[in-house]
Amino acid sequence: MTLQTMTYLAVGLSFALYIGIAIWSRAGSTRDFYVAGKGVHPVANGMATAADWMSAASFISMAGLIAFLGYGGSVYLMGWTGGYVLLALLLAPYLRKFGKFTVPEFIGERYYSKAATIVAVICLIFISFTYVAGQMRGVGIVFSRFLEVDILTGLLIGMGIVFFYAVLGGMKGITYTQVAQYCVLIFAYTVPAVFISLQMTGNPIPQLAFGSELTGEGVALLVKLDQVVQELGFNAYTLGNKSTIDIFAITLALMVGTAGLPHVIVRFFTVPKVRDARRSAFWALGFIALLYTVAPAVGSMARLNLIDTVQPGEIGAPEANLVYEERPQWFKTWEKTGLLSFEDKNGDGRIQYYNDANPDFTATAESYGWQGNELSVDRDIMVLANPEIANLPNWVIALVAAGGIAAALSTAAGLLLVISASVSHDLCKGMIAPNLTDKSELMIGRIAAGVAVCIAGYLGYNPPGFVSQVVAFAFGLAAASLFPVILMGIFSKRINREGAISGMITGLVFTAGYIIYFKGVFIDPIGINTAEHWLFGISPEGIGAVGMALNFTAATVVSRVTSAPPEAVQALVEDIRVPRGAAAATAH
């Protein structure tokens, strides 16, 4: 069976499974549509949360970042997993005890203000659409390669599937679909890793293969990788290439951003009891760890496989580089997507892959007869291409395609639902038409989800960066806007509506402005996107940490110079924090 046929079969069967689950678990009420009837078991919710959060960035892009950044890519591992500790300890149980449907609803009631709700909805939509752009780009990449259709066609197919189970099933349908998607993506991620680990080191456990010796070479994987990348002018793989302050800022922004992501927070509204919210976070972290502990091995093996393919001989030796006309089939296939390209700068017909931006290596490269790097590799393809580079069986490659699509669609569906809920429940029901019937609200929610799918598809077709970069921006925006006001709303009785609104606007505007300016989303500031121009040396991926600090500062200062919240609101805060029955237990 050909690879394309097998891929169509694997992806088609997974789609049939998702649609079947959506039909079986379709929402019949707003309670089902928004919070799955608050009846999801903690284990199932943990698995769904893991799938909801482990997006295309985790499956497709994170190992690609690690492949190219080496140790510097560890900030994504630390930040994205560390955020769940904050979520489990500081937010999840308290928000579940509050018992509402959405994050803006909590902010609106806690800060006794419709204006606060509107600002929270704006922040949520800004974050969610930024995040969903990365997911839809992941869908386009997978479809364009494995189903051999253009990116637009792939996006339309993905949009259709998401529209069906998100609009029909709501949170109930999405939850059980995400359980299935987690099973698909974790199997698709670990099976190729086991194959390649066994092939390269003789050790079938990727986490152990990461520190093992290469078969027949008597040298450790990381030692060999350090050696070859430095011989090509790149930084040592096991050394960081970021400043300490930038590493700290990115890690903090990703951690706090995780705890502030609305589509993750809303998952803890779906469990029956408050204690189940903590249990869900525990299970989610365990399920996430299954992938995240494998990612460093996948990234390092992918980078070494790529270099060994294009540089099979001794580096710098005549005729050591791969002849372009003899390139393998995987190379030709990925070239068609535009995500891998070759430019013969010195006219020798061979592929020179090295760091031509390193001035210390220029003279050495010229002595080899090289006139510039000739291979461009989009980091988002590394996980998807790695099984092909390693010549794994077709069924493994098809499985990776199904897993990549599952990862992207699971998160996209969660994001689209929180956008839909914000429009139908927080704006229409909460402000415009309080007497809206359940049936009408459900219809508005489905229409909003449909519109959101179309916008998400457009953003996927015209993304503002590669997958993990776009997702990092979304985490930064969440860290700077929603997380501080949620945290202060739970633990501070003194923060009032004026402070919350000021904090959200300050954090969002500063962080979004910084990202837009330096990443050239709407403008093209040529030559300024370098560390010496960044504020305190902090990159756009980490600026959410500064935005968060500004949010806390603005909210605290404004609250101190304006009137305190009403007594009823302060009592609400106290009730959220104190366990039920605590007063009776301490009364005597």
NORVENSUL-V30977 format. One record per run of one state. SS is the DSSP state (A for helix, B for strand, O for the rest). FROM is the first residue (numbers start at 1). LEN is the number of residues. Records with the same first field share a line. If there is no record, write none. Layout:
BEGIN
SS->FROM-LEN  FROM-LEN
END
This chain:
BEGIN
O->1-2  25-5  39-1  41-1  54-2  99-4  111-3  147-4  202-4  210-3  214-6  232-12  261-1  270-1  272-2  311-12  327-2  336-4  343-7  351-8  368-7  378-1  390-4  433-5  462-5  492-5  520-11  534-1  538-6  561-6  578-4  587-2
A->3-22  30-9  42-12  56-43  103-8  114-33  151-51  206-4  221-11  244-17  262-8  274-37  324-3  329-7  359-9  379-11  394-39  438-24  467-25  497-23  531-3  535-3  544-17  567-11  582-5
B->40-1  213-1  220-1  271-1  323-1  340-3  350-1  375-3
END
